[in-house]
Amino acid sequence: MNTKTTSSELREMFNAFRISRILLTAYELGFFTIIGTGGKTALQISAGARTNLRATIMLLDALCAIGMLHKKDDLYTNNEISRLYLTKESPQFIGGFMHTVNLWDTWSMLTGVVRDGKSRMKKNVNDRSDIWLDSFIEAMHDRAKRQAPKLVANIDLTNVKRVLDVGGGPGTFAMEFVRAKEGITADVFDLPNVITLTKKYIERAGLVRKIGTVIGDYTVDDLGKGYDLIFLSAIVHSNSSDVNALLIKKCADALNPEGSIVIQDHIMDEDRTSPVAGALFAINMLVSTSEGNTYTEAEVIKWFSDAGIRFEKRIDTPFETTQVIGIKKKVDPSLFLIQC
């Protein structure tokens, strides 16, 4: 916001939540899917969603007012956008918005969190409900399947045969790695409840022979050995800097010499006020985690250096994220001779 912002624009910013809440409620109740490709009356929509008729009419009319539905006589129809992205029958349906529905509750706690600095969310993903976890993993998959081809294409896979996707959730990026180059296999490392879902996504993709799963908690367990590339997408923002430093050391131990580590996340400028997406995402971590944050390039490079990883390069992506790539240093055998 700049100094030329008018009072009317300011009021609009304060009240922007209204449109968001209308859309989230309609999505959560399945209104767009119930309407489908034809027209439905309010009575039909109310019956399909098992909602109050009067309240349903008011919400439908508001959706028409903001341009997400059309109304003619007693029939409500989807517009091109809602039909394409918000109806489950569409191949381009965005299933990840249920996670946004859940985020509404955590963001509503922001004032209390700022007062005492304590997140209201349960710390461990495994301690959260199956409904929450299903929608979270679906949101990860929905976002990643659109981005993975371009993001994996940024990465040099010349000498890569084994990939470890840490905290890989649905395994969407692991899928893209094994598709990107013949001969690559991948493992997805994640928590027990998540891996149960991961296996379903891998089976659905027909990649069981190329992608394995490893159950573990990276804050406690080691990551294994013999990997040529370790990928951490949307992981470091969930942790404190100390936890990330330990995680990068574990990654270094799991890498072959000259192996690569790729951190893909929101990377902040040094003053932490930009980019905007990263600053807003830091607030998401404030309300959703106990110690999460978004970090600067200098902080990532420090984790690398402390773990014996050489910073290689930074790639800013078109998806409001950045890839910071490091290479595990090759140990000079002469150092052992000197010590002996």
C-alpha positions as CSV (number, residue, x, y, z in Angstrom):
1,M,0.0,0.0,0.0
2,N,1.4,3.4,-0.9
3,T,0.6,6.9,0.4
4,K,-1.8,7.5,-2.5
5,T,-4.1,4.8,-1.2
6,T,-7.6,6.4,-0.7
7,S,-9.8,5.8,2.3
8,S,-12.2,3.8,0.0
9,E,-9.3,1.5,-1.1
10,L,-8.3,1.1,2.5
11,R,-11.8,0.1,3.5
12,E,-11.8,-2.4,0.6
13,M,-8.6,-4.0,1.9
14,F,-10.1,-4.3,5.4
15,N,-13.2,-5.9,4.0
16,A,-11.6,-8.2,1.4
17,F,-12.3,-11.2,3.7
18,R,-15.9,-11.2,2.7
19,I,-15.5,-12.4,-0.8
20,S,-12.9,-15.0,0.3
21,R,-15.3,-16.4,2.9
22,I,-18.2,-16.5,0.5
23,L,-16.1,-18.5,-2.0
24,L,-14.6,-20.8,0.7
25,T,-18.1,-21.7,2.1
26,A,-19.5,-22.4,-1.4
27,Y,-16.5,-24.5,-2.2
28,E,-16.6,-26.4,1.1
29,L,-20.4,-27.1,0.7
30,G,-19.8,-28.3,-2.9
31,F,-22.2,-25.8,-4.5
32,F,-20.2,-25.5,-7.7
33,T,-20.1,-29.3,-8.2
34,I,-23.8,-29.7,-7.4
35,I,-24.6,-27.1,-10.1
36,G,-22.3,-28.8,-12.5
37,T,-22.6,-28.1,-16.2
38,G,-26.4,-27.4,-16.2
39,G,-28.6,-25.2,-14.2
40,K,-30.0,-25.9,-10.7
41,T,-32.6,-24.2,-8.6
42,A,-31.8,-23.0,-5.1
43,L,-34.1,-25.8,-3.8
44,Q,-32.1,-28.4,-5.7
45,I,-28.8,-27.0,-4.5
46,S,-30.0,-26.8,-0.9
47,A,-31.2,-30.4,-1.0
48,G,-27.9,-31.6,-2.6
49,A,-25.7,-29.8,0.0
50,R,-28.2,-30.4,2.9
51,T,-28.2,-26.7,3.8
52,N,-30.9,-24.2,4.9
53,L,-32.9,-23.0,1.9
54,R,-33.0,-19.3,2.9
55,A,-29.3,-19.2,3.7
56,T,-28.5,-21.0,0.5
57,I,-30.4,-18.5,-1.6
58,M,-28.6,-15.6,0.0
59,L,-25.2,-17.2,-0.6
60,L,-26.0,-18.1,-4.2
61,D,-27.1,-14.5,-4.9
62,A,-23.9,-13.2,-3.4
63,L,-21.9,-15.6,-5.6
64,C,-23.8,-14.1,-8.6
65,A,-23.0,-10.6,-7.3
66,I,-19.3,-11.3,-7.3
67,G,-19.4,-12.9,-10.7
68,M,-18.9,-16.6,-9.9
69,L,-22.4,-17.7,-10.8
70,H,-25.1,-16.7,-13.3
71,K,-28.8,-16.4,-12.4
72,K,-31.7,-16.5,-14.8
73,D,-35.2,-16.8,-13.5
74,D,-34.9,-19.5,-10.8
75,L,-31.9,-21.3,-12.2
76,Y,-28.3,-20.8,-11.1
77,T,-25.4,-21.8,-13.4
78,N,-21.6,-21.8,-13.2
79,N,-19.6,-19.4,-15.1
80,E,-16.6,-20.5,-17.2
81,I,-14.1,-20.1,-14.3
82,S,-16.2,-21.9,-11.7
83,R,-17.2,-24.7,-14.1
84,L,-13.5,-25.2,-15.1
85,Y,-11.8,-25.1,-11.7
86,L,-14.4,-25.6,-9.0
87,T,-16.5,-28.6,-10.2
88,K,-15.1,-32.0,-9.4
89,E,-16.1,-33.4,-12.7
90,S,-13.7,-31.1,-14.5
91,P,-10.2,-32.4,-15.3
92,Q,-8.8,-29.0,-14.1
93,F,-10.6,-29.1,-10.8
94,I,-8.5,-27.5,-8.0
95,G,-8.9,-29.8,-5.1
96,G,-6.4,-27.9,-2.9
97,F,-8.8,-25.2,-1.8
98,M,-10.0,-27.4,1.0
99,H,-6.7,-26.7,2.7
100,T,-7.4,-23.0,2.3
101,V,-10.7,-23.6,4.1
102,N,-8.7,-25.0,7.0
103,L,-6.3,-22.1,6.9
104,W,-9.2,-19.8,7.6
105,D,-9.4,-21.1,11.1
106,T,-5.7,-20.8,11.9
107,W,-5.4,-17.3,10.4
108,S,-8.4,-16.3,12.6
109,M,-6.2,-16.9,15.6
110,L,-3.5,-14.4,14.4
111,T,-4.2,-11.8,17.1
112,G,-3.8,-14.2,19.9
113,V,-0.6,-15.7,18.4
114,V,0.9,-12.2,18.0
115,R,0.0,-11.5,21.7
116,D,1.7,-14.5,23.2
117,G,3.8,-16.0,20.3
118,K,2.2,-19.4,20.6
119,S,0.7,-21.3,17.7
120,R,-2.7,-22.9,18.3
121,M,-2.0,-25.8,15.9
122,K,-0.9,-29.2,17.0
123,K,2.8,-29.5,16.4
124,N,3.0,-32.9,14.7
125,V,1.2,-33.5,11.4
126,N,0.5,-37.0,12.7
127,D,-1.5,-35.5,15.6
128,R,-3.9,-33.7,13.2
129,S,-7.2,-35.1,11.9
130,D,-7.4,-37.3,8.8
131,I,-9.6,-34.7,7.2
132,W,-7.0,-32.0,7.7
133,L,-4.2,-34.2,6.5
134,D,-6.1,-35.4,3.4
135,S,-6.9,-31.8,2.3
136,F,-3.3,-30.7,3.0
137,I,-1.7,-33.5,1.0
138,E,-4.2,-32.9,-1.8
139,A,-3.3,-29.2,-1.9
140,M,0.4,-30.1,-2.1
141,H,-0.3,-32.5,-5.0
142,D,-2.5,-30.0,-6.8
143,R,0.1,-27.3,-6.7
144,A,3.1,-29.5,-7.4
145,K,1.6,-31.3,-10.4
146,R,1.2,-27.9,-12.2
147,Q,4.7,-26.7,-11.2
148,A,6.9,-29.8,-11.1
149,P,7.7,-30.1,-14.8
150,K,9.2,-26.6,-15.0
151,L,10.9,-26.8,-11.6
152,V,12.6,-30.2,-12.1
153,A,13.7,-29.0,-15.6
154,N,15.8,-26.3,-13.8
155,I,17.9,-29.0,-12.1
156,D,21.0,-30.7,-13.6
157,L,20.3,-34.5,-13.5
158,T,23.4,-35.5,-15.4
159,N,24.9,-37.7,-12.7
160,V,21.8,-38.4,-10.8
161,K,20.5,-42.0,-10.3
162,R,19.0,-41.9,-6.8
163,V,16.8,-39.0,-5.5
164,L,15.5,-38.5,-1.9
165,D,12.4,-36.3,-1.6
166,V,12.4,-35.2,2.1
167,G,8.9,-34.4,3.4
168,G,7.7,-35.2,-0.1
169,G,4.0,-35.7,0.9
170,P,2.1,-37.0,-2.2
171,G,5.4,-37.7,-4.0
172,T,4.5,-35.4,-6.9
173,F,8.1,-34.1,-7.3
174,A,9.5,-37.6,-7.0
175,M,7.2,-38.6,-9.8
176,E,8.6,-35.8,-12.0
177,F,12.2,-36.7,-11.3
178,V,11.8,-40.4,-12.4
179,R,9.9,-39.2,-15.5
180,A,12.5,-36.6,-16.3
181,K,15.4,-39.0,-17.0
182,E,15.5,-42.8,-17.7
183,G,17.2,-44.7,-14.9
184,I,16.4,-42.4,-12.0
185,T,14.7,-43.9,-8.9
186,A,13.4,-42.0,-6.0
187,D,12.4,-42.4,-2.3
188,V,9.9,-40.2,-0.5
189,F,10.7,-39.7,3.2
190,D,7.8,-38.6,5.4
191,L,5.8,-39.3,8.6
192,P,3.8,-42.5,9.0
193,N,0.3,-41.0,8.4
194,V,1.6,-39.2,5.3
195,I,3.3,-42.2,3.8
196,T,0.0,-44.0,3.9
197,L,-1.4,-41.4,1.5
198,T,1.9,-41.1,-0.5
199,K,1.6,-44.8,-1.5
200,K,-1.9,-44.2,-2.9
201,Y,-0.6,-41.3,-5.1
202,I,2.3,-43.3,-6.3
203,E,0.1,-46.3,-7.1
204,R,-2.4,-44.1,-9.0
205,A,0.5,-42.7,-11.1
206,G,1.7,-46.3,-11.9
207,L,5.2,-45.6,-10.5
208,V,5.5,-48.2,-7.7
209,R,8.6,-49.8,-9.3
210,K,10.5,-46.5,-9.5
211,I,9.5,-44.7,-6.3
212,G,9.9,-46.1,-2.8
213,T,8.8,-44.7,0.6
214,V,10.7,-44.3,3.8
215,I,8.8,-43.7,7.1
216,G,10.6,-41.3,9.4
217,D,10.8,-38.0,11.2
218,Y,13.7,-35.8,9.9
219,T,14.0,-34.1,13.2
220,V,14.8,-37.4,14.9
221,D,15.8,-40.0,12.2
222,D,18.7,-40.1,9.8
223,L,17.9,-40.0,6.1
224,G,19.8,-43.0,4.8
225,K,22.8,-43.1,2.4
226,G,23.8,-43.2,-1.2
227,Y,21.7,-40.4,-2.7
228,D,22.8,-38.3,-5.7
229,L,20.3,-35.6,-5.1
230,I,18.2,-34.6,-2.1
231,F,15.1,-32.4,-2.7
232,L,13.5,-30.3,0.0
233,S,10.4,-28.5,-1.3
234,A,8.4,-26.4,1.1
235,I,10.2,-27.9,4.1
236,V,12.6,-25.4,5.7
237,H,9.8,-22.9,6.2
238,S,8.2,-25.3,8.7
239,N,11.2,-25.3,11.0
240,S,13.4,-23.1,13.2
241,S,16.8,-22.2,11.9
242,D,18.5,-24.6,14.3
243,V,16.3,-27.5,13.1
244,N,17.1,-26.6,9.5
245,A,20.9,-26.5,10.2
246,L,20.6,-30.1,11.7
247,L,18.5,-31.2,8.7
248,I,21.0,-30.0,6.2
249,K,23.8,-31.9,8.0
250,K,21.7,-35.0,7.8
251,C,21.2,-34.4,4.1
252,A,25.0,-34.0,3.7
253,D,25.5,-37.3,5.4
254,A,23.0,-39.0,3.1
255,L,24.5,-37.6,-0.1
256,N,27.2,-39.2,-2.2
257,P,30.3,-37.0,-2.8
258,E,29.5,-34.3,-5.3
259,G,25.8,-35.0,-4.7
260,S,23.3,-32.1,-4.9
261,I,20.9,-30.6,-2.4
262,V,18.0,-28.4,-3.7
263,I,16.1,-26.2,-1.3
264,Q,12.9,-25.0,-2.9
265,D,11.0,-22.4,-0.9
266,H,10.2,-18.8,-0.3
267,I,13.5,-17.0,0.0
268,M,13.4,-13.5,1.5
269,D,15.5,-10.5,0.7
270,E,17.9,-9.5,3.5
271,D,15.4,-6.9,5.1
272,R,12.7,-9.6,5.1
273,T,10.0,-7.2,3.7
274,S,10.1,-8.7,0.2
275,P,9.0,-10.6,-1.8
276,V,5.4,-10.0,-0.6
277,A,4.5,-13.7,-1.1
278,G,7.2,-14.7,1.3
279,A,6.3,-12.1,3.9
280,L,2.7,-13.3,3.9
281,F,3.8,-16.9,4.0
282,A,5.8,-16.2,7.1
283,I,2.6,-15.2,8.8
284,N,1.1,-18.5,7.7
285,M,4.0,-20.2,9.5
286,L,3.5,-18.0,12.5
287,V,-0.1,-19.2,13.0
288,S,0.5,-22.8,11.8
289,T,3.7,-23.9,13.3
290,S,5.6,-23.4,16.6
291,E,8.9,-22.1,15.0
292,G,8.4,-21.9,11.3
293,N,9.5,-18.9,9.2
294,T,10.7,-17.9,5.8
295,Y,14.5,-17.5,5.4
296,T,17.1,-15.5,3.5
297,E,19.6,-16.8,1.0
298,A,22.4,-15.9,3.4
299,E,20.8,-18.2,6.1
300,V,20.5,-21.1,3.6
301,I,24.1,-20.7,2.6
302,K,25.2,-20.7,6.2
303,W,23.4,-24.0,6.7
304,F,25.2,-25.3,3.6
305,S,28.6,-24.2,4.7
306,D,28.3,-25.6,8.2
307,A,27.3,-29.0,6.7
308,G,30.2,-29.1,4.1
309,I,27.9,-28.1,1.3
310,R,29.2,-25.7,-1.4
311,F,26.7,-23.1,-2.6
312,E,26.3,-23.6,-6.3
313,K,23.5,-21.3,-7.5
314,R,20.1,-19.7,-7.0
315,I,17.2,-19.9,-9.4
316,D,14.2,-17.7,-9.0
317,T,11.1,-19.6,-10.3
318,P,7.9,-18.2,-11.8
319,F,5.9,-19.6,-8.9
320,E,7.0,-17.1,-6.1
321,T,9.6,-19.6,-4.9
322,T,13.4,-19.9,-5.2
323,Q,15.7,-22.9,-5.7
324,V,18.9,-22.7,-3.7
325,I,21.3,-25.5,-4.9
326,G,24.4,-26.8,-3.2
327,I,27.0,-29.5,-3.9
328,K,28.5,-31.8,-1.3
329,K,32.2,-31.1,-1.1
330,K,34.5,-34.0,-2.1
331,V,36.8,-35.0,0.8
332,D,40.5,-34.7,-0.1
333,P,42.1,-38.0,0.8
334,S,45.4,-36.2,1.5
335,L,43.8,-34.7,4.6
336,F,43.5,-38.2,6.2
337,L,47.2,-38.8,5.4
338,I,48.2,-35.6,7.1
339,Q,46.2,-36.5,10.2
340,C,47.8,-40.0,10.3
